[in-house]
Amino acid sequence: MQRDWLTDFKDQCERNLRRSIPDRMRYGFNYVYKPVLDDADWRVFDSMEEYRKWCQEKLPPYLGYGKTDAVQSRARNET
Amino acid sequence: MRRETFNPAQAQEVAAAFARHNVDYMFIGKSAAILLGYPGTTQDVAVFPSKTPENGRQIVTALRELGFEIDDRLEIEIIKGKDFVQIKNGPFDIDLVFAPDGIEHYDEAKTRMDTSSGFPVLNIRDIIASKTGSEAGSRSS
């Protein structure tokens, strides 16, 4: 039987909270090349709104910088 | 540009360099949530610095010490405290979020700062507020 995804997420949170801070960094920070996003030395935006617009217009949707989808909204509302 | 090397202890490096140069800041975003125990991943460190020219100058000095190439134009933007500065030409990626969504005042947010990880981290409720504050558009890392 498939477990509820929210239960799984809570279990993941509890396991991660038991990790040391160095382990949280070790497993939490990793590098994956992101096209477009990583293809400049630096960028400056006059507002977060401008940044969001740039993400929406320039970044491939699969990078996950677009609008929040229904599953993500549900996770936020239920936790 | 693709990176050849990557060190996951980047938050530690930022914290050490910022401490040496008395930068007033808190970790924010997913990197902050990870330090607090969120089971996610990210490649960059995001910080919410106090927006003063002096703090900006200290940030520039600290970032140069870490190996970031801060040219004159970027230095000016950081000292000005532009709302969002994304830097990718150093040993890792760093976002300077001078005006995060959902947070009115730096000093007020700092009174709720979480130091349980040993790092200055924005309170989890403020991290969530900064994320949900950007819901009208997209998410940042």
Backbone of each chain as ProteinMPNN parsed JSONL, in Angstrom:
{"seq_chain_A": "MQRDWLTDFKDQCERNLRRSIPDRMRYGFNYVYKPVLDDADWRVFDSMEEYRKWCQEKLPPYLGYGKTDAVQSRARNET", "coords_chain_A": {"N_chain_A": [[0.846, -1.186, 0.0], [0.525, 2.217, -0.813], [2.169, 4.735, 0.94], [1.044, 7.748, 2.5], [2.126, 10.78, 1.058], [2.673, 12.992, 2.634], [3.103, 11.97, 5.151], [5.437, 10.576, 4.649], [7.103, 12.734, 4.072], [7.167, 14.039, 6.527], [8.47, 12.101, 8.025], [10.951, 12.143, 6.756], [11.764, 14.707, 7.492], [11.989, 14.397, 10.265], [14.058, 12.524, 10.394], [16.117, 13.995, 9.255], [16.385, 16.052, 11.07], [17.626, 14.748, 13.093], [20.158, 14.545, 12.183], [23.587, 15.659, 12.312], [24.823, 19.064, 12.212], [27.037, 19.368, 10.386], [26.506, 17.108, 8.773], [24.023, 17.788, 7.729], [24.802, 19.87, 6.103], [26.556, 18.532, 4.424], [24.893, 16.727, 3.033], [22.943, 18.422, 2.172], [23.889, 20.517, 0.602], [24.69, 20.62, -2.648], [26.061, 20.362, -5.941], [24.657, 20.965, -9.051], [24.764, 21.51, -12.417], [22.981, 24.217, -13.722], [21.324, 25.147, -16.488], [21.294, 28.345, -18.108], [20.661, 29.738, -15.611], [23.14, 29.367, -14.353], [24.83, 30.532, -16.111], [26.116, 33.031, -16.012], [28.25, 35.526, -14.581], [27.362, 37.187, -12.559], [24.292, 38.652, -11.353], [22.007, 41.367, -10.978], [19.113, 42.51, -9.411], [16.508, 44.896, -9.299], [14.306, 44.499, -7.777], [12.521, 41.9, -6.015], [10.36, 41.128, -7.412], [11.086, 41.729, -10.013], [13.109, 39.848, -10.294], [11.641, 37.439, -10.07], [10.09, 37.631, -12.353], [12.06, 37.474, -14.269], [12.981, 34.852, -13.8], [10.681, 33.436, -14.515], [10.467, 34.049, -17.213], [12.943, 33.416, -18.375], [14.148, 31.026, -17.379], [14.394, 27.454, -17.753], [11.409, 25.595, -17.252], [11.633, 23.155, -15.858], [13.581, 23.497, -13.96], [12.411, 24.386, -11.717], [11.924, 26.935, -10.753], [9.694, 28.257, -11.303], [6.185, 29.079, -11.096], [4.532, 28.019, -8.093], [3.392, 24.698, -7.857], [0.362, 22.656, -7.625], [0.781, 20.508, -5.831], [2.931, 21.387, -4.3], [1.804, 23.615, -3.092], [-0.134, 22.374, -1.563], [1.442, 20.926, 0.215], [2.606, 23.004, 1.65], [0.39, 24.146, 2.845], [-0.561, 22.125, 4.458], [1.35, 21.573, 6.299]], "CA_chain_A": [[0.0, 0.0, 0.0], [1.337, 3.417, -0.89], [2.03, 5.613, 2.098], [0.728, 9.129, 2.192], [3.371, 11.516, 0.819], [2.932, 13.925, 3.719], [3.701, 11.168, 6.224], [6.829, 10.341, 4.235], [7.84, 13.986, 4.203], [7.394, 14.285, 7.962], [9.518, 11.151, 8.44], [12.227, 12.681, 6.251], [12.118, 15.855, 8.341], [12.448, 13.909, 11.575], [15.385, 11.901, 10.219], [17.109, 15.038, 8.994], [16.6, 16.814, 12.305], [18.553, 13.98, 13.938], [21.507, 14.648, 11.627], [24.423, 16.753, 12.812], [24.868, 20.202, 11.283], [27.922, 19.045, 9.25], [25.83, 16.178, 7.855], [22.978, 18.533, 7.002], [25.486, 20.613, 5.031], [27.132, 17.562, 3.489], [23.86, 16.168, 2.159], [22.011, 19.458, 1.731], [24.474, 21.402, -0.408], [25.377, 19.899, -3.725], [26.085, 21.149, -7.169], [24.186, 20.444, -10.333], [24.761, 22.615, -13.371], [21.65, 24.648, -14.13], [21.451, 25.993, -17.669], [20.852, 29.745, -18.035], [20.891, 30.284, -14.274], [24.57, 29.342, -14.021], [25.618, 31.024, -17.245], [26.522, 34.442, -15.874], [29.075, 35.709, -13.378], [26.492, 37.744, -11.523], [23.105, 39.391, -11.796], [21.44, 42.24, -9.959], [17.717, 42.841, -9.687], [16.038, 46.022, -8.496], [13.259, 44.032, -6.868], [12.27, 40.459, -6.1], [9.372, 40.992, -8.482], [11.855, 41.69, -11.265], [13.794, 38.538, -10.318], [10.65, 36.401, -10.363], [9.717, 37.781, -13.764], [13.205, 36.943, -15.031], [12.932, 33.385, -13.669], [9.533, 32.956, -15.281], [10.664, 34.233, -18.653], [14.23, 32.946, -18.899], [14.638, 29.727, -16.918], [13.591, 26.292, -18.146], [10.462, 25.288, -16.169], [12.007, 21.982, -15.063], [14.473, 23.873, -12.865], [11.592, 24.551, -10.521], [11.861, 28.312, -10.275], [8.457, 28.854, -11.789], [5.111, 29.207, -10.116], [4.314, 26.863, -7.24], [2.324, 23.855, -8.386], [-0.684, 22.289, -6.663], [1.332, 19.631, -4.792], [3.747, 22.216, -3.404], [0.889, 24.446, -2.308], [-0.775, 21.508, -0.578], [2.448, 20.627, 1.241], [2.768, 24.176, 2.502], [-0.826, 24.4, 3.615], [-0.849, 21.052, 5.396], [2.432, 21.388, 7.271]], "C_chain_A": [[0.89, 1.247, 0.0], [1.092, 4.319, 0.319], [1.705, 7.022, 1.639], [2.022, 9.937, 2.079], [3.711, 12.463, 1.96], [3.561, 13.206, 4.917], [5.162, 10.906, 5.911], [7.669, 11.601, 4.445], [8.153, 14.28, 5.676], [8.477, 13.353, 8.495], [10.89, 11.639, 7.989], [12.702, 13.849, 7.121], [12.67, 15.376, 9.677], [13.818, 13.266, 11.474], [16.454, 12.99, 10.037], [17.397, 15.873, 10.234], [17.554, 16.08, 13.25], [19.985, 14.039, 13.411], [22.272, 15.801, 12.277], [24.404, 17.891, 11.784], [25.84, 19.918, 10.121], [27.272, 18.069, 8.258], [24.712, 16.874, 7.076], [23.612, 19.299, 5.839], [25.983, 19.643, 3.963], [26.088, 17.028, 2.505], [22.926, 17.227, 1.573], [22.554, 20.368, 0.636], [25.184, 20.559, -1.456], [25.216, 20.695, -5.018], [25.571, 20.358, -8.368], [24.141, 21.637, -11.284], [23.327, 22.944, -13.801], [21.79, 25.585, -15.322], [20.775, 27.345, -17.471], [21.205, 30.342, -16.671], [22.382, 30.391, -13.966], [25.45, 29.979, -15.097], [25.912, 32.52, -17.189], [27.356, 34.556, -14.608], [28.244, 36.258, -12.22], [25.318, 38.461, -12.173], [22.623, 40.253, -10.641], [20.013, 42.577, -10.37], [17.27, 43.964, -8.747], [14.94, 45.633, -7.527], [13.119, 42.525, -7.011], [11.248, 40.176, -7.202], [10.077, 40.87, -9.84], [12.575, 40.349, -11.41], [12.816, 37.421, -10.683], [10.237, 36.432, -11.834], [10.834, 37.19, -14.647], [13.195, 35.406, -14.989], [11.844, 32.809, -14.571], [9.814, 32.982, -16.782], [11.906, 33.537, -19.2], [14.609, 31.518, -18.527], [13.765, 28.587, -17.424], [12.68, 25.885, -16.984], [10.913, 24.13, -15.272], [12.992, 22.311, -13.938], [13.703, 24.155, -11.574], [11.548, 25.954, -9.956], [10.585, 29.011, -10.727], [7.423, 28.947, -10.688], [4.947, 27.903, -9.343], [3.168, 26.022, -7.801], [1.388, 23.401, -7.255], [-0.136, 21.436, -5.522], [2.145, 20.449, -3.784], [2.857, 23.093, -2.523], [0.223, 23.624, -1.216], [0.175, 21.203, 0.571], [2.572, 21.798, 2.209], [1.563, 24.367, 3.396], [-1.08, 23.338, 4.685], [0.233, 20.868, 6.448], [2.549, 22.599, 8.162]], "O_chain_A": [[1.882, 1.314, 0.726], [-0.05, 4.619, 0.667], [2.05, 7.428, 0.529], [2.917, 9.793, 2.913], [4.884, 12.718, 2.233], [4.426, 13.749, 5.603], [6.022, 10.999, 6.787], [8.798, 11.538, 4.933], [9.254, 14.71, 6.018], [9.303, 13.756, 9.314], [11.865, 11.562, 8.736], [13.885, 13.961, 7.441], [13.684, 15.88, 10.161], [14.653, 13.437, 12.363], [17.546, 12.906, 10.598], [18.517, 16.344, 10.427], [18.204, 16.696, 14.094], [20.92, 13.633, 14.102], [21.682, 16.783, 12.728], [24.016, 17.695, 10.632], [25.501, 20.202, 8.973], [27.466, 18.189, 7.048], [24.488, 16.579, 5.902], [23.052, 19.374, 4.746], [25.853, 19.893, 2.765], [26.353, 16.893, 1.31], [22.209, 16.97, 0.605], [21.794, 20.921, -0.159], [26.162, 19.872, -1.162], [24.356, 21.567, -5.146], [26.005, 19.239, -8.641], [23.537, 22.662, -10.968], [22.564, 22.06, -14.191], [22.315, 26.69, -15.187], [19.79, 27.453, -16.74], [21.946, 31.321, -16.582], [22.836, 31.38, -13.391], [26.676, 29.962, -14.992], [25.948, 33.188, -18.223], [27.188, 33.773, -13.673], [28.401, 35.853, -11.069], [25.341, 38.819, -13.35], [22.809, 39.91, -9.473], [19.743, 42.889, -11.53], [17.608, 43.976, -7.564], [14.671, 46.352, -6.564], [13.547, 41.944, -8.009], [11.274, 39.122, -7.838], [9.725, 40.043, -10.681], [12.644, 39.786, -12.502], [13.127, 36.56, -11.506], [10.06, 35.392, -12.468], [10.57, 36.502, -15.633], [13.377, 34.748, -16.013], [12.057, 31.831, -15.288], [9.449, 32.065, -17.517], [11.924, 33.116, -20.356], [15.323, 30.859, -19.283], [12.546, 28.727, -17.518], [13.136, 25.836, -15.841], [10.619, 24.116, -14.077], [13.212, 21.483, -13.054], [14.275, 24.161, -10.484], [11.174, 26.145, -8.799], [10.43, 30.219, -10.547], [7.747, 28.901, -9.501], [5.192, 26.82, -9.874], [2.118, 26.546, -8.17], [1.602, 23.724, -6.087], [-0.536, 21.613, -4.371], [2.058, 20.231, -2.576], [3.14, 23.282, -1.34], [0.033, 24.095, -0.094], [-0.214, 21.215, 1.739], [2.634, 21.613, 3.424], [1.7, 24.711, 4.57], [-1.73, 23.609, 5.695], [0.058, 20.094, 7.389], [3.404, 22.634, 9.047]]}, "seq_chain_B": "MRRETFNPAQAQEVAAAFARHNVDYMFIGKSAAILLGYPGTTQDVAVFPSKTPENGRQIVTALRELGFEIDDRLEIEIIKGKDFVQIKNGPFDIDLVFAPDGIEHYDEAKTRMDTSSGFPVLNIRDIIASKTGSEAGSRSS", "coords_chain_B": {"N_chain_B": [[28.364, 28.65, -16.44], [30.061, 25.641, -15.829], [30.932, 24.133, -12.743], [34.074, 22.975, -11.531], [34.847, 22.009, -9.101], [33.393, 21.492, -5.841], [32.418, 22.459, -2.623], [30.665, 21.333, 0.089], [30.669, 22.644, 2.505], [30.079, 25.3, 2.405], [28.407, 27.143, 3.73], [29.586, 27.343, 6.161], [32.013, 28.498, 5.453], [31.194, 30.991, 4.51], [30.058, 32.001, 6.863], [32.331, 32.165, 8.507], [34.007, 33.978, 7.12], [32.323, 36.231, 6.976], [32.059, 36.751, 9.67], [34.653, 37.456, 10.339], [34.786, 39.911, 9.122], [32.858, 41.364, 10.291], [30.229, 41.349, 9.213], [26.81, 42.049, 9.092], [24.22, 39.911, 9.097], [21.864, 37.298, 8.118], [21.314, 33.845, 7.48], [19.175, 32.803, 4.855], [16.303, 31.563, 3.045], [16.351, 28.445, 1.158], [18.82, 27.407, 1.853], [19.095, 28.252, 4.47], [16.95, 26.917, 5.635], [17.804, 24.298, 5.328], [19.997, 24.232, 7.062], [18.575, 24.354, 9.383], [17.402, 21.913, 9.394], [15.711, 21.078, 7.342], [14.799, 18.689, 4.925], [16.028, 19.028, 2.247], [17.705, 20.007, -0.833], [20.22, 22.222, -2.084], [22.199, 24.382, -4.176], [23.264, 26.776, -3.654], [24.143, 29.434, -1.359], [22.141, 31.515, 0.521], [21.902, 34.769, 1.75], [20.614, 37.193, 4.021], [21.357, 40.301, 4.287], [21.96, 43.111, 6.446], [20.928, 46.272, 5.284], [23.056, 48.478, 4.708], [25.444, 50.93, 3.647], [27.995, 50.571, 4.78], [27.889, 47.938, 5.729], [27.612, 46.704, 3.279], [30.105, 47.237, 2.116], [31.701, 45.714, 3.8], [30.768, 43.186, 3.177], [31.643, 42.951, 0.538], [34.428, 42.915, 0.915], [34.677, 40.548, 2.418], [33.666, 38.637, 0.623], [35.492, 38.836, -1.475], [37.727, 37.894, -0.18], [36.974, 35.262, 0.099], [37.242, 34.408, -2.449], [35.636, 35.301, -4.476], [35.046, 37.101, -7.501], [34.754, 40.286, -7.46], [33.87, 42.846, -9.319], [34.214, 46.403, -10.141], [31.679, 47.408, -10.821], [29.898, 45.535, -9.742], [30.571, 45.775, -7.089], [29.626, 48.331, -6.485], [26.868, 47.904, -6.756], [26.39, 46.121, -4.669], [27.086, 47.637, -2.437], [25.181, 49.595, -2.661], [23.058, 48.054, -1.983], [21.244, 46.604, -3.594], [18.087, 45.066, -4.287], [18.192, 42.272, -4.889], [20.941, 40.276, -5.31], [22.814, 38.176, -7.208], [25.441, 35.974, -7.19], [27.888, 34.245, -8.973], [30.488, 33.707, -9.52], [32.408, 32.746, -7.848], [33.829, 30.467, -5.397], [31.562, 29.074, -4.819], [27.987, 29.405, -5.231], [26.347, 32.408, -4.341], [23.615, 34.166, -2.954], [22.615, 37.424, -2.361], [20.199, 38.711, -0.509], [18.728, 41.479, -0.138], [16.253, 42.543, 0.225], [14.023, 40.688, 1.105], [10.986, 38.972, 0.195], [7.99, 39.335, 2.093], [9.11, 40.095, 4.516], [9.368, 42.728, 6.646], [11.186, 44.429, 8.152], [14.66, 44.381, 8.706], [15.947, 44.572, 11.26], [13.916, 43.91, 13.006], [13.324, 41.301, 12.239], [15.693, 40.17, 12.972], [15.554, 39.986, 15.717], [14.227, 37.681, 16.07], [15.905, 35.743, 15.267], [17.404, 32.524, 14.634], [19.73, 30.64, 16.294], [20.362, 28.076, 16.757], [21.706, 26.231, 15.206], [24.232, 27.023, 15.285], [24.799, 28.886, 13.472], [23.906, 32.171, 12.241], [20.651, 32.291, 11.614], [17.721, 33.031, 9.857], [14.567, 33.127, 11.449], [12.479, 30.223, 11.332], [9.797, 30.679, 10.764], [9.902, 33.141, 9.54], [11.411, 32.468, 7.328], [9.611, 30.862, 5.981], [7.653, 32.78, 5.608], [8.994, 34.455, 3.837], [9.135, 32.836, 1.65], [6.427, 32.255, 1.082], [5.632, 34.796, 0.645], [6.502, 35.285, -1.849], [4.818, 33.959, -3.431], [3.114, 34.942, -5.352], [4.537, 34.982, -7.575], [7.356, 33.399, -8.542], [9.573, 30.891, -7.133], [12.504, 31.396, -5.198], [15.87, 30.193, -4.704]], "CA_chain_B": [[29.626, 27.933, -16.368], [30.04, 24.476, -14.942], [31.978, 24.134, -11.724], [34.936, 21.794, -11.5], [34.872, 21.507, -7.717], [32.319, 22.021, -5.006], [32.595, 22.104, -1.218], [29.371, 21.556, 0.756], [30.808, 23.426, 3.751], [30.066, 26.707, 2.006], [27.773, 27.993, 4.746], [30.617, 27.536, 7.181], [32.998, 29.447, 4.909], [30.551, 32.314, 4.519], [29.922, 32.445, 8.256], [33.654, 32.522, 9.035], [34.475, 35.211, 6.465], [31.457, 37.338, 7.381], [32.378, 37.065, 11.071], [35.945, 38.177, 10.351], [34.618, 41.287, 8.636], [31.723, 41.961, 11.015], [29.043, 41.527, 8.374], [25.539, 41.85, 9.793], [23.431, 39.127, 8.138], [21.298, 36.014, 8.54], [21.033, 32.939, 6.376], [17.765, 32.851, 4.468], [15.99, 30.694, 1.912], [16.464, 27.005, 1.347], [20.067, 27.097, 2.562], [18.804, 28.45, 5.89], [16.064, 25.825, 6.061], [18.641, 23.088, 5.423], [20.759, 24.322, 8.319], [17.637, 24.094, 10.484], [16.951, 20.526, 9.358], [14.818, 20.766, 6.212], [15.424, 17.638, 4.114], [16.081, 19.394, 0.831], [19.059, 20.283, -1.318], [20.416, 23.432, -2.868], [23.613, 24.546, -4.517], [23.773, 28.092, -3.279], [23.904, 29.96, -0.023], [21.448, 32.802, 0.438], [21.971, 35.52, 2.999], [19.803, 38.409, 4.155], [22.223, 41.223, 5.019], [21.477, 44.441, 6.795], [21.164, 47.111, 4.103], [23.749, 49.747, 4.944], [26.644, 50.978, 2.8], [29.137, 50.016, 5.496], [27.747, 46.472, 5.687], [27.895, 46.319, 1.895], [31.57, 47.245, 1.921], [32.255, 44.56, 4.528], [30.415, 41.999, 2.384], [32.552, 42.918, -0.612], [35.748, 42.485, 1.405], [34.582, 39.133, 2.815], [33.493, 37.796, -0.567], [36.786, 38.811, -2.197], [38.601, 37.006, 0.587], [36.546, 33.884, -0.181], [37.615, 34.058, -3.816], [34.697, 35.84, -5.468], [35.58, 38.21, -8.289], [33.806, 41.405, -7.36], [34.406, 43.977, -10.082], [33.765, 47.701, -9.632], [30.229, 47.566, -11.002], [29.203, 44.696, -8.757], [30.832, 46.363, -5.772], [28.691, 49.45, -6.308], [25.512, 47.362, -6.562], [26.311, 45.532, -3.32], [27.103, 48.728, -1.451], [23.854, 50.214, -2.756], [22.077, 47.155, -1.392], [20.182, 46.269, -4.552], [17.195, 44.108, -3.631], [18.614, 40.877, -5.036], [22.228, 40.155, -6.008], [23.114, 36.749, -7.389], [26.855, 35.935, -7.595], [28.218, 32.88, -9.354], [31.858, 33.616, -10.022], [33.307, 32.397, -6.749], [33.971, 29.031, -5.134], [30.194, 28.532, -4.781], [27.022, 30.459, -5.566], [25.762, 33.091, -3.177], [22.583, 35.171, -3.209], [22.45, 38.462, -1.341], [18.795, 39.107, -0.59], [18.621, 42.65, 0.731], [14.838, 42.882, 0.455], [13.226, 39.475, 0.874], [9.528, 39.084, 0.258], [7.328, 38.91, 3.326], [9.797, 40.554, 5.726], [9.337, 44.199, 6.609], [12.377, 45.109, 8.675], [15.78, 43.505, 9.083], [16.208, 44.58, 12.704], [12.828, 43.195, 13.67], [13.527, 39.864, 11.948], [16.886, 39.705, 13.696], [15.19, 39.662, 17.104], [13.674, 36.31, 16.075], [16.934, 34.903, 14.635], [17.625, 31.19, 15.206], [21.17, 30.331, 16.308], [20.49, 26.706, 17.273], [22.637, 25.46, 14.368], [25.558, 27.633, 15.401], [24.852, 29.925, 12.448], [22.796, 33.122, 12.344], [19.649, 31.855, 10.633], [16.403, 33.647, 9.966], [13.577, 32.26, 12.089], [11.809, 29.364, 10.339], [8.53, 31.309, 10.348], [10.251, 34.202, 8.592], [11.824, 31.806, 6.08], [8.359, 30.479, 5.308], [6.999, 34.036, 5.167], [9.683, 34.981, 2.651], [8.76, 31.969, 0.527], [5.021, 32.442, 0.72], [5.519, 36.17, 0.158], [6.823, 35.31, -3.28], [3.916, 33.036, -4.107], [2.464, 35.554, -6.524], [5.387, 34.732, -8.735], [8.072, 32.129, -8.526], [10.361, 30.652, -5.936], [13.952, 31.515, -5.323], [16.495, 29.041, -4.061]], "C_chain_B": [[29.506, 26.755, -15.407], [31.191, 24.564, -13.949], [32.79, 22.848, -11.805], [34.934, 21.175, -10.108], [33.742, 22.141, -6.926], [32.53, 21.541, -3.573], [31.291, 22.374, -0.464], [29.457, 22.363, 2.046], [30.746, 24.93, 3.475], [29.425, 27.633, 3.042], [28.782, 28.335, 5.837], [31.646, 28.582, 6.721], [32.445, 30.868, 4.902], [30.502, 32.855, 5.946], [31.275, 32.911, 8.806], [34.132, 33.847, 8.433], [33.629, 36.412, 6.889], [31.742, 37.729, 8.835], [33.681, 37.864, 11.147], [35.775, 39.644, 9.965], [33.358, 41.955, 9.211], [30.518, 42.256, 10.126], [27.803, 41.187, 9.203], [24.59, 41.152, 8.816], [22.773, 37.947, 8.841], [21.17, 35.132, 7.302], [19.531, 32.94, 6.124], [17.541, 31.818, 3.36], [16.201, 29.218, 2.22], [17.745, 26.644, 2.088], [19.866, 27.253, 4.068], [17.952, 27.301, 6.421], [16.857, 24.525, 6.22], [19.45, 23.094, 6.717], [19.863, 24.012, 9.518], [17.058, 22.684, 10.442], [16.01, 20.16, 8.23], [15.492, 19.759, 5.287], [15.395, 17.944, 2.62], [17.52, 19.606, 0.407], [19.072, 21.609, -2.072], [21.894, 23.553, -3.208], [24.159, 25.894, -4.068], [23.481, 28.41, -1.818], [23.209, 31.301, -0.219], [21.545, 33.495, 1.792], [21.128, 36.785, 2.889], [20.654, 39.389, 4.965], [21.491, 42.504, 5.4], [21.889, 45.396, 5.661], [21.752, 48.455, 4.495], [24.992, 49.746, 4.069], [27.858, 50.354, 3.485], [29.081, 48.487, 5.487], [28.047, 45.953, 4.286], [29.384, 46.252, 1.624], [32.208, 46.046, 2.618], [31.956, 43.254, 3.784], [31.379, 41.847, 1.215], [33.933, 42.405, -0.185], [35.728, 40.989, 1.73], [34.473, 38.221, 1.587], [34.791, 37.713, -1.375], [37.747, 37.867, -1.487], [38.255, 35.539, 0.326], [36.886, 33.442, -1.608], [36.625, 34.509, -4.872], [35.353, 37.005, -6.211], [34.549, 39.329, -8.304], [34.399, 42.588, -8.125], [33.776, 45.287, -9.57], [32.248, 47.879, -9.716], [29.453, 46.777, -9.948], [29.393, 45.259, -7.35], [29.844, 47.498, -5.487], [27.276, 48.94, -6.016], [25.35, 46.782, -5.158], [26.267, 46.635, -2.263], [25.772, 49.487, -1.467], [22.788, 49.37, -2.072], [20.923, 46.885, -2.324], [19.371, 45.086, -4.008], [17.68, 42.659, -3.716], [19.874, 40.818, -5.891], [22.616, 38.684, -6.018], [24.542, 36.652, -7.93], [27.294, 34.486, -7.808], [29.667, 32.725, -9.804], [32.885, 33.337, -8.923], [33.375, 30.9, -6.558], [32.624, 28.304, -5.015], [29.266, 29.689, -5.122], [26.501, 31.107, -4.285], [24.74, 34.122, -3.646], [22.57, 36.146, -2.046], [21.031, 38.996, -1.489], [18.583, 40.274, 0.377], [17.169, 42.992, 1.064], [13.962, 41.659, 0.197], [11.723, 39.751, 0.947], [9.063, 38.704, 1.66], [8.009, 39.355, 4.618], [9.946, 42.072, 5.654], [10.672, 44.824, 6.996], [13.441, 44.11, 9.112], [15.923, 43.409, 10.606], [15.147, 43.8, 13.474], [12.996, 41.685, 13.469], [14.704, 39.331, 12.751], [16.562, 39.358, 15.148], [14.65, 38.239, 17.209], [14.679, 35.301, 15.523], [17.123, 33.581, 15.392], [19.126, 30.882, 15.144], [21.419, 28.887, 16.765], [21.475, 25.858, 16.466], [24.078, 25.95, 14.535], [25.772, 28.722, 14.366], [23.721, 30.931, 12.698], [21.765, 32.838, 11.243], [18.327, 32.56, 10.912], [15.447, 32.643, 10.615], [12.791, 31.483, 11.023], [10.491, 29.989, 9.858], [8.788, 32.439, 9.342], [10.727, 33.623, 7.26], [10.576, 31.43, 5.282], [7.645, 31.728, 4.789], [7.664, 34.576, 3.907], [9.374, 34.131, 1.421], [7.32, 32.215, 0.103], [4.78, 33.864, 0.211], [5.801, 36.278, -1.318], [5.889, 34.42, -4.083], [3.238, 33.627, -5.337], [3.274, 35.278, -7.779], [6.043, 33.392, -8.644], [8.871, 32.015, -7.245], [11.821, 30.967, -6.233], [14.575, 30.399, -4.521], [16.636, 29.216, -2.565]], "O_chain_B": [[28.929, 26.864, -14.325], [32.286, 25.016, -14.285], [32.262, 21.778, -12.107], [35.01, 19.954, -9.963], [33.209, 23.187, -7.295], [32.788, 20.361, -3.337], [30.855, 23.522, -0.385], [28.43, 22.727, 2.62], [31.3, 25.729, 4.23], [29.854, 28.775, 3.209], [28.822, 29.45, 6.356], [32.085, 29.428, 7.5], [33.143, 31.822, 5.245], [30.855, 34.005, 6.203], [31.352, 33.932, 9.49], [34.604, 34.728, 9.151], [34.167, 37.492, 7.135], [31.673, 38.907, 9.187], [33.797, 38.818, 11.916], [36.523, 40.508, 10.422], [32.87, 42.959, 8.693], [29.867, 43.29, 10.273], [27.759, 40.18, 9.911], [24.198, 41.744, 7.811], [23.078, 37.636, 9.992], [20.942, 35.632, 6.2], [18.726, 33.062, 7.048], [18.497, 31.271, 2.812], [16.226, 28.8, 3.378], [17.766, 25.688, 2.863], [20.407, 26.473, 4.851], [18.196, 26.78, 7.51], [16.605, 23.747, 7.141], [19.568, 22.067, 7.386], [20.32, 23.483, 10.532], [16.312, 22.292, 11.34], [15.55, 19.02, 8.17], [16.644, 19.956, 4.902], [14.806, 17.202, 1.834], [18.445, 19.407, 1.195], [18.059, 22.044, -2.62], [22.735, 22.897, -2.594], [25.368, 26.126, -4.098], [22.687, 27.745, -1.153], [23.64, 32.121, -1.03], [21.303, 32.891, 2.837], [20.96, 37.357, 1.812], [20.674, 39.319, 6.193], [20.53, 42.911, 4.747], [23.009, 45.348, 5.154], [21.035, 49.45, 4.602], [25.542, 48.684, 3.775], [28.659, 49.683, 2.836], [30.093, 47.822, 5.266], [28.659, 44.897, 4.122], [29.866, 45.321, 0.98], [33.14, 45.437, 2.093], [32.778, 42.338, 3.761], [31.87, 40.753, 0.938], [34.524, 41.56, -0.857], [36.646, 40.254, 1.365], [35.109, 37.169, 1.525], [35.143, 36.654, -1.894], [38.492, 37.129, -2.131], [39.135, 34.678, 0.331], [36.825, 32.256, -1.933], [36.755, 34.143, -6.04], [36.108, 37.786, -5.632], [33.591, 39.301, -9.078], [35.317, 43.251, -7.642], [32.92, 45.273, -8.686], [31.619, 48.425, -8.81], [28.496, 47.27, -9.35], [28.479, 45.22, -6.527], [29.301, 47.604, -4.388], [26.579, 49.467, -5.149], [24.3, 46.934, -4.534], [25.493, 46.559, -1.308], [25.298, 49.959, -0.433], [21.756, 49.881, -1.637], [19.762, 46.927, -1.918], [19.921, 44.208, -3.343], [17.593, 41.91, -2.743], [19.88, 41.251, -7.043], [22.728, 38.041, -4.974], [24.833, 37.182, -9.002], [27.1, 33.625, -6.95], [30.026, 31.713, -10.406], [34.067, 33.654, -9.058], [33.017, 30.14, -7.459], [32.559, 27.078, -5.101], [29.714, 30.824, -5.283], [26.252, 30.435, -3.285], [24.972, 34.854, -4.608], [22.52, 35.741, -0.885], [20.704, 39.653, -2.478], [18.295, 40.073, 1.557], [16.893, 43.652, 2.066], [13.247, 41.598, -0.804], [11.266, 40.641, 1.664], [9.666, 37.86, 2.324], [7.536, 39.028, 5.706], [10.56, 42.618, 4.737], [11.22, 45.646, 6.261], [13.154, 43.127, 9.797], [16.008, 42.317, 11.166], [15.442, 43.123, 14.459], [12.831, 40.899, 14.402], [14.707, 38.17, 13.162], [17.234, 38.516, 15.744], [14.616, 37.658, 18.293], [14.343, 34.133, 15.331], [17.016, 33.527, 16.617], [19.716, 30.867, 14.064], [22.541, 28.523, 17.115], [22.018, 24.88, 16.979], [25.015, 25.363, 13.994], [26.798, 29.403, 14.374], [22.701, 30.587, 13.294], [22.008, 33.125, 10.072], [17.884, 32.664, 12.056], [15.523, 31.444, 10.347], [12.48, 32.013, 9.956], [10.118, 29.847, 8.694], [8.002, 32.662, 8.421], [10.486, 34.2, 6.2], [10.5, 31.652, 4.074], [7.106, 31.736, 3.682], [6.991, 35.092, 3.015], [9.353, 34.632, 0.297], [7.027, 32.365, -1.084], [3.847, 34.109, -0.554], [5.394, 37.24, -1.97], [6.127, 34.155, -5.261], [2.839, 32.902, -6.248], [2.761, 35.335, -8.896], [5.374, 32.359, -8.666], [8.855, 32.903, -6.392], [12.298, 30.823, -7.359], [13.894, 29.731, -3.743], [17.146, 28.326, -1.885]]}, "name": "protein", "num_of_chains": 2, "seq": "MQRDWLTDFKDQCERNLRRSIPDRMRYGFNYVYKPVLDDADWRVFDSMEEYRKWCQEKLPPYLGYGKTDAVQSRARNETMRRETFNPAQAQEVAAAFARHNVDYMFIGKSAAILLGYPGTTQDVAVFPSKTPENGRQIVTALRELGFEIDDRLEIEIIKGKDFVQIKNGPFDIDLVFAPDGIEHYDEAKTRMDTSSGFPVLNIRDIIASKTGSEAGSRSS"}
